[in-house]
Amino acid sequence: MDKAYKIFEKIISVLLILSGIFILWMSLDLLFHKLDIVVRSNNNSYSGLSNYYYRYFRDFHLVVLIGILGIISGVLLLKSKKTGWILSAIFFLGFPISVLLRNWLNPESDFHSPSPKTYATIGITVFILLVGFVLLLKPFRIKYKVEPRDINYIFLGIAFVIVDVFVFKK
């Protein structure tokens, strides 16, 4: 493997770990903020939370799973494990697809009335997708001795994300 690809792989690993931590932290922070609002609106009682469990699960489970996936795949990719490569490809291909699908399926999303924020989100999403496709290039496939079964795992992971978005759409 060329030295440039090795450096790229290490950078991707660190970015995966940092983005996984960031995604996890932001989603949990938002979840706790929403729970705090519900508790305060119920006169500091937790009794009203039972009505919100499904909605919170629906809204936050995929983001939390993707954050955890980012951390795990980054650590494994840093150690040059094949599983890390597979999980990284799922992260870099599945995460942007989930973002685009969730925003496209949500009628209240900014995607239906484009703004500079929407274009920035689409640009970042396309960039993340491109990184995912770079991970599928020949030097990485040779290094990790990729078999058709491994590509099937990647497609299965992406399919899981897509099905999840359609089942739990807002």
Secondary structure as UniProt FT lines:
FT   HELIX           3..41
FT   TURN            42..43
FT   HELIX           47..51
FT   HELIX           53..78
FT   TURN            79..80
FT   HELIX           82..105
FT   TURN            107..108
FT   HELIX           110..112
FT   HELIX           116..134
FT   TURN            135..136
FT   HELIX           138..143
FT   TURN            144..145
FT   HELIX           148..167
//
